Amino acid sequence: MTATVRALADGTEIPVLGLGVWQIRDGRECEDAVRWALEAGYRHIDTAQNYGNERSVGRALRDSGLARDEVFVTTKFDPGPRDPAAELERSLERLGLDAVDLYLVHWPAGGPTRAWDGMQRAHERGHARAIGVSNFGAADIESLLGVAAVPPMVNQVQFSPFEFRRGLQEACERRGVALEAYSPLGTGRHLRDREVAAIADRLGRTPAQVLVRWSLQRGLIVLPKSSHHDRIVQNAAVFDFELTGDDLTVLDKLDRTHGTDRALEHPWW
Ligand SMILES: NC(=O)c1ccc[n+]([C@@H]2O[C@H](COP(=O)([O-])OP(=O)(O)OC[C@H]3O[C@@H](n4cnc5c(N)ncnc54)[C@H](OP(=O)(O)O)[C@@H]3O)[C@@H](O)[C@H]2O)c1
């Protein structure tokens, strides 16, 4: 059975399942989603400066009554000319926290090394327990490792059976960078796939559970998003079953990236 927590290269423990809150509106909608997730046993929330909902994440965390060290909180630097260390201080104010567990460069705007000095400063100040990146390809990771005093602990990328970036996964694992799967359900699109549905039917599970489970069994930290109570609960009920070797093979073949080491086929930056 898959462990629910793993260690990053620096020893920081990270829950392998987190709630993603992209496109969940600040206010009641986001507070409810985070509250339901914490009640369902999630101990990892993935937000970002440009999701506009850090305040609600913070409020739901406080209202939960859970101790700060029981929940792993990630936010992401909205890349641009601003200083990542100063922007994290603003995030912490919105979240109502002294530190986040993980702070990521959201994408390599202006090149893979541009934000890193400021990210390291945020880390030195103790405002981020670990720092990392998102949407970085293997070449970006190599460039960054060439200059980093504090190496990235995580690379968060689009990852699912349909985007099975084996080359990127291997490159990151070789360099001690843990991979996180964003859009593990294809922002909903992959839930309608026939082969995913067939496996779900046979196992008496849902397509979402099959896709989340695939990410876990492929060694990823996985971040499904939902703003519905039943789905949030359902997406976390993935630690009491396993996909067989044959299931994994069928799902692996859905890959449309040819096992690329790139982070995205069509970067938006
Ligand atoms: N770093 C980056 O650049 C980046 C980019 C994209 C995403 N992310 C992170 O990854 C997280 C997840 O990715 P995502 O938001 O693209 O989407 P996703 O998790 O792949 O899919 C979410 C979609 O699937 C639906 N859904 C969720 N669970 C379901 C279920 N059990 N049954 C039926 N439908 C279900 C949701 O609808 P409802 O909400 O209506 O239930 C929503 O439309 C984000 O929230 C964010 O934290 C990061």
The ligand as an ORCA input file, in Angstrom:
! r2SCAN-3c Opt
* xyz 0 1
  N       1.619     24.887    -11.140
  C       0.764     25.105    -12.117
  O       1.036     25.791    -13.094
  C      -0.587     24.472    -12.025
  C      -1.436     24.446    -13.148
  C      -2.675     23.803    -13.020
  C      -3.033     23.218    -11.810
  N      -2.193     23.288    -10.723
  C      -2.560     22.681     -9.416
  O      -3.119     21.391     -9.613
  C      -4.429     21.373     -9.077
  C      -5.330     20.416     -9.845
  O      -5.364     20.682    -11.217
  P      -6.653     21.251    -11.968
  O      -7.291     22.279    -11.120
  O      -6.213     21.602    -13.334
  O      -7.658     20.063    -12.122
  P      -7.832     18.480    -11.849
  O      -7.616     18.156    -10.440
  O      -7.076     17.758    -12.898
  O      -9.392     18.378    -12.199
  C     -10.335     19.181    -11.546
  C     -11.640     19.110    -12.323
  O     -12.198     17.801    -12.192
  C     -13.441     17.893    -11.493
  N     -13.433     16.794    -10.500
  C     -12.607     16.659     -9.440
  N     -12.860     15.510     -8.789
  C     -13.874     14.903     -9.439
  C     -14.580     13.702     -9.240
  N     -14.264     12.888     -8.226
  N     -15.592     13.389    -10.096
  C     -15.909     14.204    -11.127
  N     -15.261     15.358    -11.368
  C     -14.253     15.721    -10.534
  C     -13.472     19.243    -10.831
  O     -14.792     19.727    -10.736
  P     -15.391     20.389     -9.393
  O     -14.366     21.302     -8.809
  O     -16.595     21.129     -9.915
  O     -15.736     19.258     -8.488
  C     -12.662     20.081    -11.816
  O     -13.464     20.475    -12.915
  C      -4.859     22.841     -9.158
  O      -5.982     23.123     -8.373
  C      -3.591     23.522     -8.700
  O      -3.453     23.452     -7.303
  C      -0.985     23.888    -10.827
*
